[in-house]
C-alpha cells in the first residue's frame, strides 16, 4: 500500500509538470467589477486543471489580459485584485494539440467586491492607495515574471514592498513566486504579510496550505484549505488540495472511526471540486482511487484510475497508472 500511495503522488507531480506551451493558441479576456467597470492592475493567473500555476499577468488597458502560446487543454483562470474576492473561470480548448488550426479563447471575468459581513466576521475590507513608485515597481515585476525572468521579477517585487510594506498584491505575488521556486520559508514570510493586510482573502490561505502540504504538515494544511474555502467557496483547487490533506491525515488515523470520518470529508471535498470544474477535473479520479484503496475497495480504486485514463487518454503517466490498476486487481 505504501508503494501505491507513493505512486499516486508521483503521478500527480508528473501531471502537473507535463503542462507545456504551444505557439498557436491564446487566451485573452477582460476583468470587470459587478458594476461593469474594467479592473486594471489585477493579477491574472493561468492554472492547469490540477491547480498548478503555469503563468501570470496583470490587467491593463481597460482590464485586458492575454496568455500566449498555450497548449490545447483545460485551464482555470483566477483573478486577484485588492478590494475584491478572488474570481475564477474554467476555459477549455476544443482543438487537439496535434491540430493544424489554432484557437483564441475570449473570456470575461467578473470580480465581486468585498463587503463587510453583517454577522460581524473579523477581517478588513480595503482598497489600497498604493504609492506610484511602488505600483510602478510592481508592474515591472509582473512584466518580468511574464517574460520568464524570475530573478528580475522578484527584485522588483521586493522593491515595491520596500516602498510600501503593506502592498497586498506585491506581497502575495512574491509569496507565489517564492513558492514556485521552492523557497518555502521566504514564501511563508511574504504570504503572512499579505494575510495581515487582507485576512479575508481565500487565495492567501490556499497558498499557505500548499506550502504546508509540500512540507508534509498535513494538519496545518487541512486547516489552511478549510479557511480558504470559508472565505471563497468557489476556489476549485482549494477543495482538491483540502481533500489531499485529508487523505494524508486519514492514512495517519488512530482508529477506524477517525479513518472513516476523515475519508468521508475528503470525498465530499473532491465531489465539490468536481462540481465546480463542471466535472472536468481528472485529478479527482486519482484522489478518489486513494480513498477507495484506503477503504479496502480495490476494485473501486481500479475503476477510478480507469476513469482518469478515459479523461486523460494521452496522459504521459498512463503506463504507470495501468500498472497500478493491475496491482489493485491482482489476486
VOBA-1610 file (N, C-alpha, C; in pm, whole numbers, padded with zeros to 5 digits, always signed):
BEGIN
Unk+00082-00120+00000Unk+00000+00000+00000Unk+00086+00125+00000Unk+00197+00122+00070Unk+00285+00238+00074Unk+00339+00271-00063Unk+00375+00164-00139Unk+00427+00185-00274Unk+00321+00247-00363Unk+00197+00202-00350Unk+00089+00254-00432Unk+00065+00401-00401Unk+00066+00437-00272Unk+00045+00576-00233Unk+00154+00664-00289Unk+00278+00618-00283Unk+00388+00696-00338Unk+00371+00713-00488Unk+00318+00609-00553Unk+00294+00617-00696Unk+00194+00725-00730Unk+00087+00736-00650Unk-00013+00839-00674Unk+00049+00978-00666Unk+00133+00999-00565Unk+00197+01130-00550Unk+00284+01159-00671Unk+00355+01059-00718Unk+00442+01079-00835Unk+00359+01108-00959Unk+00248+01038-00972Unk+00159+01062-01085Unk+00111+01205-01087Unk+00072+01257-00972Unk+00023+01393-00963Unk+00131+01492-01003Unk+00252+01469-00953Unk+00363+01559-00985Unk+00393+01557-01135Unk+00389+01440-01195Unk+00415+01429-01338Unk+00307+01501-01416Unk+00181+01487-01373Unk+00071+01552-01443Unk+00085+01703-01439Unk+00129+01754-01325Unk+00148+01899-01311Unk+00263+01945-01399Unk+00372+01867-01401Unk+00490+01908-01476Unk+00471+01895-01626Unk+00369+01824-01668Unk+00350+01799-01810Unk+00297+01919-01887Unk+00250+02024-01814Unk+00197+02141-01882Unk+00304+02205-01969Unk+00269+02238-02091Unk+00365+02298-02183Unk+00295+02408-02260Unk+00368+02471-02352Unk+00311+02580-02428Unk+00315+02550-02577Unk+00218+02606-02647Unk+00207+02588-02790Unk+00192+02725-02854Unk+00271+02759-02957Unk+00268+02894-03014Unk+00140+02927-03090Unk+00052+02830-03113Unk-00062+02853-03199Unk-00191+02887-03126Unk-00192+02898-02996Unk-00316+02920-02922Unk-00298+03031-02820Unk-00409+03096-02786Unk-00401+03201-02686Unk-00534+03214-02613Unk-00526+03269-02494Unk-00644+03303-02414Unk-00638+03453-02390Unk-00743+03524-02424Unk-00746+03667-02396Unk-00879+03700-02331Unk-00878+03803-02249Unk-01000+03834-02178Unk-01000+03971-02115Unk-01103+03994-02036Unk-01122+04122-01969Unk-01175+04094-01830Unk-01129+04173-01733Unk-01175+04162-01594Unk-01258+04285-01562Unk-01379+04264-01511Unk-01467+04374-01473Unk-01518+04353-01331Unk-01561+04461-01270Unk-01632+04452-01143Unk-01779+04426-01173Unk-01859+04399-01071Unk-02001+04373-01093Unk-02074+04494-01148Unk-02015+04614-01133Unk-02075+04735-01188Unk-02047+04749-01337Unk-01959+04663-01390Unk-01923+04671-01530Unk-01794+04746-01557Unk-01739+04808-01453Unk-01616+04886-01470Unk-01497+04792-01489Unk-01408+04820-01584Unk-01288+04737-01603Unk-01194+04751-01484Unk-01125+04643-01449Unk-01034+04642-01335Unk-00891+04628-01386Unk-00813+04734-01373Unk-00672+04730-01410Unk-00587+04688-01292Unk-00466+04642-01321Unk-00368+04602-01219Unk-00416+04484-01134Unk-00502+04401-01192Unk-00543+04277-01125Unk-00446+04166-01167Unk-00409+04080-01073Unk-00324+03965-01105Unk-00412+03855-01166Unk-00376+03814-01286Unk-00449+03708-01354Unk-00356+03588-01369Unk-00399+03474-01317Unk-00315+03354-01319Unk-00378+03245-01405Unk-00293+03173-01475Unk-00336+03058-01554Unk-00292+02932-01482Unk-00388+02848-01445Unk-00361+02723-01375Unk-00402+02606-01463Unk-00333+02494-01446Unk-00377+02374-01516Unk-00496+02316-01441Unk-00552+02208-01492Unk-00673+02151-01432Unk-00651+02104-01290Unk-00527+02077-01252Unk-00499+02035-01115Unk-00469+02149-01020Unk-00469+02272-01071Unk-00447+02388-00986Unk-00305+02441-00988Unk-00213+02377-01060Unk-00075+02423-01064Unk-00063+02552-01145Unk+00011+02649-01093Unk+00029+02777-01161Unk+00122+02760-01281Unk+00076+02806-01398Unk+00155+02798-01520Unk+00210+02933-01563Unk+00129+03038-01547Unk+00171+03170-01590Unk+00087+03275-01520Unk+00134+03398-01520Unk+00056+03507-01463Unk+00083+03635-01540Unk-00014+03725-01533Unk-00001+03855-01597Unk-00081+03955-01514Unk-00086+04079-01560Unk-00160+04184-01490Unk-00249+04255-01591Unk-00369+04292-01549Unk-00460+04359-01642Unk-00419+04505-01659Unk-00437+04553-01779Unk-00413+04693-01811Unk-00497+04727-01935Unk-00498+04852-01975Unk-00576+04891-02095Unk-00721+04846-02084Unk-00788+04896-01980Unk-00931+04866-01959Unk-00957+04721-01920Unk-00872+04667-01833Unk-00896+04535-01777Unk-00859+04419-01866Unk-00783+04444-01972Unk-00749+04337-02066Unk-00629+04255-02020Unk-00629+04127-02059Unk-00514+04040-02034Unk-00507+03936-02145Unk-00393+03869-02153Unk-00377+03763-02254Unk-00269+03666-02211Unk-00289+03537-02247Unk-00188+03433-02229Unk-00159+03376-02369Unk-00034+03381-02407Unk+00006+03336-02541Unk+00071+03199-02534Unk+00080+03133-02651Unk+00150+03005-02665Unk+00098+02902-02563Unk-00032+02877-02567Unk-00097+02787-02471Unk-00130+02656-02539Unk-00092+02545-02478Unk-00125+02415-02535Unk-00274+02387-02519Unk-00342+02327-02617Unk-00485+02297-02603Unk-00510+02202-02486Unk-00589+02247-02390Unk-00619+02168-02271Unk-00727+02241-02192Unk-00747+02196-02070Unk-00842+02263-01979Unk-00762+02344-01878Unk-00808+02465-01851Unk-00739+02553-01758Unk-00838+02622-01665Unk-00783+02675-01557Unk-00861+02763-01471Unk-00788+02896-01461Unk-00861+03003-01482Unk-00806+03138-01469Unk-00855+03197-01339Unk-00765+03248-01256Unk-00804+03313-01132Unk-00759+03459-01137Unk-00839+03544-01077Unk-00812+03687-01074Unk-00809+03734-00929Unk-00701+03802-00893Unk-00686+03858-00760Unk-00663+04007-00771Unk-00744+04085-00703Unk-00729+04231-00705Unk-00776+04285-00570Unk-00704+04379-00516Unk-00736+04434-00385Unk-00878+04489-00381Unk-00948+04456-00273Unk-01084+04504-00255Unk-01190+04416-00317Unk-01148+04303-00379Unk-01242+04213-00444Unk-01212+04069-00404Unk-01316+03987-00406Unk-01296+03844-00384Unk-01222+03785-00504Unk-01146+03680-00479Unk-01081+03610-00590Unk-01189+03553-00681Unk-01173+03576-00810Unk-01267+03523-00910Unk-01198+03415-00991Unk-01276+03320-01040Unk-01217+03210-01117Unk-01310+03171-01231Unk-01251+03123-01338Unk-01329+03077-01452Unk-01254+02966-01524Unk-01327+02861-01561Unk-01269+02749-01633Unk-01277+02774-01782Unk-01171+02740-01855Unk-01172+02752-02001Unk-01119+02622-02059Unk-01172+02585-02175Unk-01134+02458-02237Unk-01115+02480-02388Unk-01002+02436-02440Unk-00980+02439-02584Unk-01050+02318-02647Unk-01105+02338-02766Unk-01173+02228-02834Unk-01082+02158-02934Unk-00978+02228-02982Unk-00884+02166-03076Unk-00785+02078-03001Unk-00737+01974-03064Unk-00635+01889-03004Unk-00499+01952-03027Unk-00400+01907-02949Unk-00265+01962-02960Unk-00201+01930-03096Unk-00254+01830-03166Unk-00198+01793-03296Unk-00267+01864-03412Unk-00367+01947-03381Unk-00441+02014-03486Unk-00356+02119-03556Unk-00383+02139-03684Unk-00313+02242-03760Unk-00375+02379-03741Unk-00492+02382-03676Unk-00561+02506-03651Unk-00526+02559-03513Unk-00550+02687-03491Unk-00528+02743-03359Unk-00656+02809-03310Unk-00666+02820-03178Unk-00784+02879-03116Unk-00747+03003-03036Unk-00839+03097-03034Unk-00830+03212-02946Unk-00954+03210-02858Unk-00936+03184-02729Unk-01048+03181-02636Unk-01066+03319-02576Unk-01186+03372-02583Unk-01218+03502-02526Unk-01304+03483-02401Unk-01261+03541-02291Unk-01332+03525-02165Unk-01352+03660-02099Unk-01456+03671-02019Unk-01480+03789-01937Unk-01503+03742-01795Unk-01428+03795-01702Unk-01434+03752-01563Unk-01486+03866-01478Unk-01586+03838-01396Unk-01648+03938-01310Unk-01601+03917-01166Unk-01547+04022-01106Unk-01498+04015-00968Unk-01599+04080-00874Unk-01628+04011-00764Unk-01723+04062-00665Unk-01649+04145-00561Unk-01695+04268-00533Unk-01629+04349-00430Unk-01647+04288-00292Unk-01547+04304-00208Unk-01556+04255-00070Unk-01646+04348+00009Unk-01739+04290+00083Unk-01829+04369+00167Unk-01817+04322+00310Unk-01841+04412+00403Unk-01838+04375+00544Unk-01947+04273+00572Unk-01916+04174+00652Unk-02011+04070+00689Unk-02104+04123+00796Unk-02234+04120+00769Unk-02330+04173+00864Unk-02331+04096+00994Unk-02285+03971+00989Unk-02282+03890+01111Unk-02165+03925+01199Unk-02077+04014+01152Unk-01967+04059+01236Unk-01842+03977+01223Unk-01818+03915+01107Unk-01695+03837+01089Unk-01576+03929+01097Unk-01467+03880+01154Unk-01347+03961+01165Unk-01279+03973+01031Unk-01196+04074+01017Unk-01123+04093+00893Unk-01137+04236+00844Unk-01080+04266+00732Unk-01083+04401+00680Unk-01128+04401+00536Unk-01197+04505+00497Unk-01229+04531+00358Unk-01151+04655+00321Unk-01080+04651+00212Unk-00992+04765+00184Unk-00972+04785+00034Unk-00941+04905-00001Unk-00897+04938-00136Unk-00772+05020-00116Unk-00658+04962-00150Unk-00531+05025-00116Unk-00498+05145-00204Unk-00445+05246-00140Unk-00390+05363-00209Unk-00239+05341-00216Unk-00193+05286-00327Unk-00053+05247-00342Unk+00029+05363-00398Unk+00143+05394-00336Unk+00231+05498-00392Unk+00269+05466-00536Unk+00280+05570-00619Unk+00310+05550-00761Unk+00439+05471-00783Unk+00541+05501-00703Unk+00669+05432-00720Unk+00656+05283-00692Unk+00577+05248-00590Unk+00556+05107-00557Unk+00479+05037-00667Unk+00376+05105-00718Unk+00296+05044-00825Unk+00379+05025-00952Unk+00465+05122-00981Unk+00550+05111-01100Unk+00644+04992-01088Unk+00702+04973-00968Unk+00791+04859-00946Unk+00714+04728-00957Unk+00592+04727-00905Unk+00509+04606-00912Unk+00476+04570-01057Unk+00440+04669-01136Unk+00407+04642-01276Unk+00528+04591-01353Unk+00646+04644-01320Unk+00768+04594-01383Unk+00791+04448-01342Unk+00762+04418-01216Unk+00780+04281-01167Unk+00691+04184-01243Unk+00566+04219-01257Unk+00471+04131-01327Unk+00515+04109-01471Unk+00564+04215-01534Unk+00612+04203-01672Unk+00731+04107-01681Unk+00824+04121-01587Unk+00941+04034-01588Unk+00902+03889-01562Unk+00811+03867-01470Unk+00765+03731-01442Unk+00696+03672-01564Unk+00619+03753-01634Unk+00551+03705-01754Unk+00651+03668-01862Unk+00764+03737-01864Unk+00869+03708-01962Unk+00957+03591-01919Unk+00930+03536-01800Unk+01010+03425-01751Unk+01138+03467-01681Unk+01151+03596-01650Unk+01271+03647-01583Unk+01241+03657-01433Unk+01247+03540-01367Unk+01204+03530-01228Unk+01287+03617-01133Unk+01419+03613-01147Unk+01503+03690-01055Unk+01475+03839-01063Unk+01462+03890-01185Unk+01433+04032-01201Unk+01295+04064-01147Unk+01200+03973-01169Unk+01065+03993-01117Unk+01063+04002-00967Unk+01134+03911-00902Unk+01141+03911-00755Unk+01208+04038-00705Unk+01311+04083-00774Unk+01380+04206-00734Unk+01285+04324-00735Unk+01205+04336-00840Unk+01110+04447-00848Unk+00998+04433-00744Unk+00957+04310-00715Unk+00856+04290-00611Unk+00909+04334-00475Unk+01033+04300-00447Unk+01093+04341-00320Unk+01107+04494-00316Unk+01135+04554-00431Unk+01145+04700-00437Unk+01009+04763-00405Unk+00903+04707-00464Unk+00769+04760-00438Unk+00733+04748-00291Unk+00767+04635-00230Unk+00736+04613-00089Unk+00822+04704-00001Unk+00947+04729-00044Unk+01033+04819+00031Unk+00977+04960+00036Unk+00911+05000-00072Unk+00850+05132-00077Unk+00721+05135+00004Unk+00643+05028-00007Unk+00513+05020+00061Unk+00498+04879+00117Unk+00535+04863+00243Unk+00541+04730+00306Unk+00407+04659+00309Unk+00297+04736+00311Unk+00164+04677+00321Unk+00099+04654+00184Unk+00179+04648+00081Unk+00130+04630-00056Unk+00084+04485-00072Unk-00046+04464-00069Unk-00100+04329-00072Unk-00061+04254-00200Unk-00088+04314-00315Unk-00061+04246-00442Unk+00085+04206-00455Unk+00176+04296-00413Unk+00319+04267-00425Unk+00360+04155-00330Unk+00312+04159-00207Unk+00346+04054-00111Unk+00292+03919-00155Unk+00170+03919-00207Unk+00109+03793-00249Unk+00180+03738-00372Unk+00211+03826-00468Unk+00283+03782-00587Unk+00421+03729-00552Unk+00487+03795-00457Unk+00620+03750-00414Unk+00609+03612-00349Unk+00508+03594-00265Unk+00489+03465-00199Unk+00469+03353-00301Unk+00390+03380-00404Unk+00365+03278-00506Unk+00491+03245-00585Unk+00568+03346-00618Unk+00690+03321-00694Unk+00792+03247-00610Unk+00805+03282-00483Unk+00899+03213-00395Unk+00856+03068-00374Unk+00726+03046-00364Unk+00676+02909-00352Unk+00708+02830-00477Unk+00687+02892-00592Unk+00713+02825-00719Unk+00858+02781-00732Unk+00948+02861-00677Unk+01091+02830-00688Unk+01143+02753-00566Unk+01054+02706-00480Unk+01093+02620-00370Unk+01150+02690-00247Unk+01136+02822-00239Unk+01188+02897-00124Unk+01076+02914-00022Unk+01043+02804+00043Unk+00925+02800+00128Unk+00928+02898+00244Unk+01042+02910+00313Unk+01046+02995+00431Unk+01022+03141+00393Unk+01085+03187+00288Unk+01063+03324+00242Unk+00920+03341+00192Unk+00867+03238+00128Unk+00728+03242+00081Unk+00632+03257+00197Unk+00659+03185+00305Unk+00575+03194+00424Unk+00576+03335+00482Unk+00692+03398+00484Unk+00701+03534+00537Unk+00620+03631+00451Unk+00629+03614+00319Unk+00555+03703+00229Unk+00405+03679+00236Unk+00364+03553+00245Unk+00221+03524+00250Unk+00162+03571+00382Unk+00241+03570+00489Unk+00192+03620+00617Unk+00175+03772+00613Unk+00265+03841+00545Unk+00247+03986+00530Unk+00120+04015+00451Unk+00095+03936+00347Unk-00027+03954+00268Unk-00150+03927+00354Unk-00144+03824+00436Unk-00258+03790+00523Unk-00287+03900+00623Unk-00182+03962+00676Unk-00202+04069+00773Unk-00271+04190+00709Unk-00247+04210+00581Unk-00312+04321+00511Unk-00457+04287+00479Unk-00481+04166+00432Unk-00616+04124+00395Unk-00637+03980+00442Unk-00688+03965+00561Unk-00701+03832+00620Unk-00827+03759+00579Unk-00900+03816+00484Unk-01023+03750+00437Unk-01012+03706+00292Unk-00892+03700+00241Unk-00870+03657+00103Unk-00840+03508+00098Unk-00931+03431+00038Unk-00916+03287+00034Unk-00789+03240-00034Unk-00746+03310-00137Unk-00627+03269-00211Unk-00502+03270-00124Unk-00499+03358-00024Unk-00384+03365+00068Unk-00374+03236+00148Unk-00488+03189+00200Unk-00488+03066+00279Unk-00461+02945+00191Unk-00508+02950+00066Unk-00479+02839-00024Unk-00330+02826-00049Unk-00263+02938-00071Unk-00118+02935-00094Unk-00045+02886+00030Unk-00087+02934+00145Unk-00027+02888+00271Unk-00045+02737+00286Unk-00164+02689+00253Unk-00190+02545+00261Unk-00103+02465+00166Unk-00077+02517+00047Unk+00007+02447-00050Unk+00150+02435+00001Unk+00197+02540+00069Unk+00332+02534+00128Unk+00336+02429+00237Unk+00235+02427+00322Unk+00229+02330+00430Unk+00215+02187+00376Unk+00140+02173+00268Unk+00124+02041+00207Unk+00258+01990+00155Unk+00334+02077+00092Unk+00465+02037+00041Unk+00560+02003+00156Unk+00545+02070+00266Unk+00630+02042+00382Unk+00577+01926+00466Unk+00468+01864+00418Unk+00407+01748+00483Unk+00353+01780+00622Unk+00313+01903+00642Unk+00248+01946+00766Unk+00098+01943+00738Unk+00045+01822+00734Unk-00089+01800+00681Unk-00199+01858+00768Unk-00180+01858+00899Unk-00283+01913+00988Unk-00300+02063+00964Unk-00188+02132+00953Unk-00192+02277+00927Unk-00246+02303+00787Unk-00205+02222+00691Unk-00252+02238+00553Unk-00404+02222+00546Unk-00456+02122+00617Unk-00600+02099+00617Unk-00675+02220+00669Unk-00624+02280+00777Unk-00685+02400+00833Unk-00681+02515+00733Unk-00566+02532+00668Unk-00549+02643+00574Unk-00647+02632+00457Unk-00662+02512+00400Unk-00753+02495+00288Unk-00898+02513+00333Unk-00927+02472+00456Unk-01062+02494+00510Unk-01092+02643+00521Unk-00992+02721+00564Unk-01008+02866+00573Unk-01022+02928+00433Unk-00945+02879+00338Unk-00955+02930+00201Unk-01097+02914+00149Unk-01155+02798+00174Unk-01291+02770+00129Unk-01393+02855+00205Unk-01366+02880+00333Unk-01458+02963+00413Unk-01468+03103+00356Unk-01355+03157+00308Unk-01356+03293+00256Unk-01392+03300+00108Unk-01372+03191+00036Unk-01410+03188-00105Unk-01452+03046-00140Unk-01581+03026-00144Unk-01635+02891-00164Unk-01625+02843-00307Unk-01564+02922-00395Unk-01554+02883-00536Unk-01412+02852-00580Unk-01321+02834-00485Unk-01183+02801-00519Unk-01173+02651-00545Unk-01182+02614-00671Unk-01181+02472-00708Unk-01058+02400-00654Unk-00941+02460-00674Unk-00817+02395-00631Unk-00812+02377-00480Unk-00873+02470-00405Unk-00871+02460-00259Unk-00942+02332-00214Unk-01052+02298-00279Unk-01123+02174-00244Unk-01038+02052-00278Unk-00973+02055-00394Unk-00889+01942-00433Unk-00775+01923-00333Unk-00704+02030-00301Unk-00592+02020-00208Unk-00639+01989-00067Unk-00757+02040-00031Unk-00812+02006+00100Unk-00834+01855+00110Unk-00887+01798+00003Unk-00908+01653+00001Unk-00775+01579+00013Unk-00673+01626-00055Unk-00542+01562-00048Unk-00486+01565+00094Unk-00502+01679+00162Unk-00455+01689+00300Unk-00532+01593+00390Unk-00664+01584+00368Unk-00747+01495+00449Unk-00710+01349+00426Unk-00679+01313+00302Unk-00638+01176+00274Unk-00510+01141+00348Unk-00416+01235+00350Unk-00291+01212+00424Unk-00318+01196+00573Unk-00411+01275+00625Unk-00446+01262+00767Unk-00515+01129+00794Unk-00596+01084+00697Unk-00663+00955+00713Unk-00564+00840+00719Unk-00458+00851+00640Unk-00354+00748+00641Unk-00293+00735+00780Unk-00293+00847+00853Unk-00233+00851+00987Unk-00338+00843+01098Unk-00462+00805+01063Unk-00571+00799+01160Unk-00541+00698+01271Unk-00586+00731+01392Unk-00559+00648+01508Unk-00654+00530+01521Unk-00773+00543+01467Unk-00871+00434+01478Unk-00962+00434+01356Unk-01047+00332+01347Unk-01132+00314+01231Unk-01235+00426+01217Unk-01284+00478+01329Unk-01383+00585+01324Unk-01322+00711+01265Unk-01203+00746+01312Unk-01135+00865+01261Unk-01103+00847+01112Unk-01060+00727+01076Unk-01030+00697+00937Unk-01154+00716+00850Unk-01266+00660+00892Unk-01389+00666+00815Unk-01438+00810+00799Unk-01436+00886+00908Unk-01486+01023+00904Unk-01397+01113+00818Unk-01266+01093+00829Unk-01173+01177+00752Unk-01183+01147+00604Unk-01195+01020+00569Unk-01210+00985+00428Unk-01343+01036+00372Unk-01446+01035+00454Unk-01576+01087+00410Unk-01567+01237+00382Unk-01496+01309+00467Unk-01477+01453+00446Unk-01395+01478+00318Unk-01294+01394+00297Unk-01211+01407+00176Unk-01296+01384+00052Unk-01383+01285+00058Unk-01469+01255-00058Unk-01564+01371-00087Unk-01617+01434+00018Unk-01704+01549-00001Unk-01629+01664-00069Unk-01506+01687-00025Unk-01424+01794-00085Unk-01397+01765-00232Unk-01366+01639-00264Unk-01342+01602-00404Unk-01467+01621-00489Unk-01580+01583-00434Unk-01706+01599-00508Unk-01733+01745-00538Unk-01704+01832-00441Unk-01725+01975-00462Unk-01629+02029-00568Unk-01504+01986-00563Unk-01407+02028-00665Unk-01454+01984-00803Unk-01509+01865-00810Unk-01556+01811-00937Unk-01674+01892-00990Unk-01764+01929-00900Unk-01880+02010-00939Unk-01836+02147-00990Unk-01745+02211-00918Unk-01700+02345-00956Unk-01626+02343-01090Unk-01565+02231-01123Unk-01493+02220-01251Unk-01583+02168-01362Unk-01715+02164-01335Unk-01810+02108-01432Unk-01775+01964-01467Unk-01726+01892-01367Unk-01691+01750-01380Unk-01582+01727-01484Unk-01486+01820-01487Unk-01377+01808-01584Unk-01241+01824-01516Unk-01229+01771-01396Unk-01104+01778-01322Unk-01051+01636-01303Unk-00966+01587-01393Unk-00923+01448-01391Unk-00854+01406-01260Unk-00782+01497-01195Unk-00710+01461-01073Unk-00803+01410-00964Unk-00930+01447-00972Unk-01028+01398-00875Unk-01033+01246-00878Unk-01025+01187-00997Unk-01032+01040-01008Unk-00913+00975-00936Unk-00796+01033-00947Unk-00680+00974-00881Unk-00694+00980-00729Unk-00744+01093-00680Unk-00760+01105-00535Unk-00873+01017-00484Unk-00976+01000-00564Unk-01081+00905-00526Unk-01024+00764-00517Unk-00935+00731-00608Unk-00872+00599-00604Unk-00798+00578-00473Unk-00731+00681-00425Unk-00660+00672-00297Unk-00758+00647-00182Unk-00874+00714-00187Unk-00975+00695-00083Unk-01027+00551-00086Unk-01064+00503-00205Unk-01118+00368-00216Unk-01015+00264-00174Unk-00891+00285-00214Unk-00786+00190-00176Unk-00768+00186-00025Unk-00775+00304+00037Unk-00760+00310+00183Unk-00877+00241+00254Unk-00993+00246+00193Unk-01111+00179+00249Unk-01107+00028+00226Unk-01015-00015+00141Unk-01005-00157+00112Unk-01083-00200-00010Unk-01141-00105-00083Unk-01219-00136-00202Unk-01127-00121-00325Unk-01051-00225-00352Unk-00953-00219-00460Unk-01017-00207-00598Unk-01132-00271-00617Unk-01198-00264-00747Unk-01244-00122-00776Unk-01302-00055-00675Unk-01345+00084-00694Unk-01226+00174-00723Unk-01113+00145-00658Unk-00991+00222-00684Unk-00945+00203-00828Unk-00950+00079-00875Unk-00910+00050-01013Unk-01001+00120-01112Unk-01131+00119-01086Unk-01227+00184-01175Unk-01201+00335-01179Unk-01169+00394-01063Unk-01141+00538-01058Unk-01019+00572-01143Unk-00917+00486-01138Unk-00799+00509-01221Unk-00831+00492-01370Unk-00919+00399-01400Unk-00963+00382-01539Unk-01039+00506-01586Unk-01119+00563-01497Unk-01190+00687-01530Unk-01091+00800-01559Unk-00982+00801-01483Unk-00880+00903-01508Unk-00822+00886-01649Unk-00793+00763-01687Unk-00736+00738-01820Unk-00835+00770-01932Unk-00964+00752-01905Unk-01065+00789-02004Unk-01066+00941-02023Unk-01049+01013-01910Unk-01048+01159-01918Unk-00917+01212-01975Unk-00809+01138-01951Unk-00676+01179-01998Unk-00613+01064-02077Unk-00667+01031-02193Unk-00616+00915-02269Unk-00470+00927-02313Unk-00422+01049-02323Unk-00283+01070-02366Unk-00193+01111-02249Unk-00233+01078-02130Unk-00154+01115-02013Unk-00014+01053-02022Unk+00090+01131-01995Unk+00226+01078-02003Unk+00255+00970-01900Unk+00173+00965-01796Unk+00193+00865-01691Unk+00097+00747-01706Unk+00039+00730-01825Unk-00061+00626-01846Unk-00008+00486-01814Unk+00115+00457-01851Unk+00173+00324-01827Unk+00180+00294-01677Unk+00220+00394-01599Unk+00229+00376-01455Unk+00091+00353-01393Unk-00009+00425-01443Unk-00144+00408-01391Unk-00197+00269-01425Unk-00168+00220-01544Unk-00212+00085-01582Unk-00147-00021-01493Unk-00022+00001-01457Unk+00045-00092-01365Unk-00023-00091-01228Unk-00063+00030-01182Unk-00132+00041-01053Unk-00265-00032-01058Unk-00335-00023-01172Unk-00463-00093-01188Unk-00442-00244-01181Unk-00337-00292-01246Unk-00309-00437-01245Unk-00279-00484-01102Unk-00205-00404-01027Unk-00173-00441-00889Unk-00299-00446-00803Unk-00388-00349-00826Unk-00513-00345-00748Unk-00599-00469-00777Unk-00590-00520-00898Unk-00677-00634-00936Unk-00604-00768-00927Unk-00479-00763-00887Unk-00403-00888-00873Unk-00460-00970-00759Unk-00473-01100-00780Unk-00527-01189-00675Unk-00415-01250-00594
//
